[in-house]
Amino acid sequence: MQRTGGIPPRATPDVLDSLGEARRQGFLGSLPDDIVRVAVTGAQRLEYAPGPIGLRWREGPATAVVLKGVLRTYLVFPDGGQATVRYVKAGDATGIFAPRQPALARGIVALEPSELLLIDGARMKELALAEPRFGWAVVEEITTSLNASHRALYVRAFGSLRQRVVTAIVERATASGQMERGFQVMGTQHELAIAVGSVREVVASVLGAMKHEGLIDTRRGGVVILEPERLVAEAQAVIASAS
């Protein structure tokens, strides 16, 4: 019998393998494989360089699951100012889960090279109605986002500018999984000022005081964490005062 050679057929890659950390944590992390496969089938993968990005939220509900990178979500004030709502990382979901009123102006900016998985709103609704486990995952994600929003608005309303700066540094580093000594939080002082609702000159003064105290070091294009425990304690102080 003659044997035939050739290259064996390549196995079709499982879509779940391409989700990376987003499959093991966050919104999709607690769901079984069959539900996740249905949820992500036909979803659009989008890659972004650092900077402001645009999603099709104004065209209708859509959910973006972070596959890679760290992003900052924010509300836009009428005067152009911003209020940071949440820092999202791999596994987190952001976007609009259902039609909303009023339609608040909001945005998202990639703080590092990022990749998102955009799931259509109709698919989200269909699964939430058909699969209780998926519906509960949506509830948990919305609750997480709502808690983050309440915390951010509380810090913005009642925290000092220094507390807002410290909180922004801590949350950014935590989202990157690098809240440790020597980690450099990338971003200019102008970008940090926008995130905390201030101006560069004032934020530079705050950073200078923190550097003098040995909490951080300032370098071109970023802030280096020197005392992570003290920074975390200071960021938590404003929330602790409300309890």
Secondary structure, DSSP 8 states (H G I E B T S, - for coil): --------------GGGGGTHHHHSGGGTTS-HHHHHHHHTT-EEEEE-SEEE--GGGGS-EEEEEEES-EEEEEE-TTS-EEEEEEE-TT-EEEESS--SS---EEEEESSSEEEEEEEHHHHHHHHHH-HHHHHHHHHHHHHHHHHHHHHHHHHHHS-HHHHHHHHHHHHHHHTT--STT-EEE--HHHHHHHHTS-HHHHHHHHHHHHHTTSEEEETTEEEES-HHHHHHHHHHHHHTT-
